[in-house]
């Protein structure tokens, strides 16, 4: 474990900084600007950043003894050794973050749900704080649009009525021809059959209109 201390983060030579996802200002003491570089801790922090694939918002990293006392830090806080980081959970799931941090070698974990951050350090292994509440799913799982049961479909009913009426009208026309040619005794019924044929044609047209309306309405509601 190598440590290097700088009076101010601006004093860090650019060539000596090898952690691309972070800057010396992010890791420096918030109160004094001083910086202690602990290479093992920063290597693990960079590995964690790479593993999670999203930015780590560092709220606190190195603290000078004076600043640690001023903010009420523990007397033996790991922040004063440059081996601890407080990371905002604004863009992370705490459980997933903690699992990834353990996987890369962090041992100490402190949870602060009211302040919205998780403390990680190089150890010894220990944990403290209240658990973060389980987060609700941001979006409900997308479900396919509900489809009508065919027996209840207005489109099918309308189309069925049109089909039956069309077949009925054709049947009446055939019946007219047969009766007109072979059943002279029943000729008085032919005009009534002609009327029935037109009624069935009207029903067929009405069924087609219902089917078209239902199809357009279903399309508007996203059911087809």
Secondary structure, DSSP 8 states (H G I E B T S, - for coil): --EEEESSGGGS-GGG---TT--HHHHS-TTT--EEEEHHHHHHHHHHHHHHTS---EEE----HHHHHHTT--TT-GGGGT-EEEEE-TTS-HHHHHHHHHHHT--EEEEETTTTEEEEES-SSEEEE--------SS----------GGG-HHHHHHHHHHHHHHHHHHHHHHHHHHHHH-GGGGGGHHHHHHHHHHHHHHHHHHHHHHHHHHHHHHHHT--
